[in-house]
């Protein structure tokens, strides 16, 4: 609870949730009225040449913003979760109490994961309903699988940033390295998409999101990547936690 | 259990220096144990090893009967309360929430501990502060809150690292009284470089310096064995110079100094008895009016520096 209180009172969690809400509320109207806006500001522009705004496009845009800007903000929020407390001496104070190091990490992991799962799910639902009210209904099953794929991908980076925060000295190192991994994973995706095993690569989940929303792709296409991403998250967390057990707290 | 902490050959090497060079000590159950040493002596390093926060390079350590092994779960922590030198607490909480968190961390029943929590808030004069965020606290308030957190769960062993260093004289006295009141009920491991505090509350002490144990004994024995062989003589002011000249010539007196209107006499080594026997007759026979004659009680500060002088680098050896 102290972790939740601190993240809430320091406006970290509210900032993350408000950002997701902002994207959930921004995309549907901007998609719907984009042609009118362009007509208004671009002289001689013929809106009839553009395709009709679609609900799929608006909803995919929401989830796209979640895993780009939303994910970077999440990394920024969580990078000091352990490293900041190590730096200030709070970790040493907590571990001098009858609290195991695994319990200390689990408490943070469970809370951050819960905030990501609930936050993304709720804001995705808000975006879904708003898109429906402004444009038309998107396939509910497609939205569900797309949101699930997104949550799993964001959980991977929640795990990475928390793990690096546990084993590195400063929040900046943890955040910087996680952002670098995020950028490199995108670059590596270009390579992985060329090989058969690439369908299990975590970034495949992002590529599948618009397809799942459109109904072109189904759960069968993402199960493998979901499973591998969850296993990878677990492995990263386990390795970092094991390292954290042996780290001195000065 | 006879000893609450047993350390044997404790060593700690950091990449840049060796903080502990094989120290041994035993903390008797129910004692208030002073862990003395100048800044940088290795006190905090020892405490962190005791708490399992850092690993000893070598040596053995038992706390509350349990072998301390770094990197494993230490069950004895359920019975230990720790106050760091500069208390740092989780951000975003107020004082009351912090104490509630401590109750939770020790798996205690929140309802059962609620009255004690309020009692300690009042005892440590944190009534107004308890509603405020800890980040707004002064260093002294943080220290009081930290002490309240340690006292809250009534641990068997309290490890206090410089516990009153940030308190005002009144706060210091109150806290030292509280610590003294724990004697016989809990064991207190009290690290300090403020010797007056240790002298006031501790029954036993270990002195360390540059990672080496200089001495481990009771405070009483420490004061006795390093007692300075000195007497204070107060004579009529107009006769002070004459008295000084008379005393200076005696073979059993090493030094005569003027101190706050009196004469401070230091005996030659082993000549304490002669000094005690002869000073008064000598002065009286020379018609000097003696207003005061008393043995000078050495305080711990002098003892401390004498121990360091005798045992420290370049000292005379123990």
Interface residues (C-beta under 8 A of the other chain):
Chain A: X1 X2 X3 X5 X6 X7 X8 X9 X10 X85 X88 X89 X90 X92 X93 X94 X95 X96 X97 X98 X99 X100 X245 X246 X248 X249 X250
Chain B: X48 X51 X52 X53 X54 X55 X70 X71 X73 X75 X77 X78 X80 X82 X84 X86 X87 X88 X89 X90 X91 X92 X93 X97 X101 X102 X104 X105 X106 X107
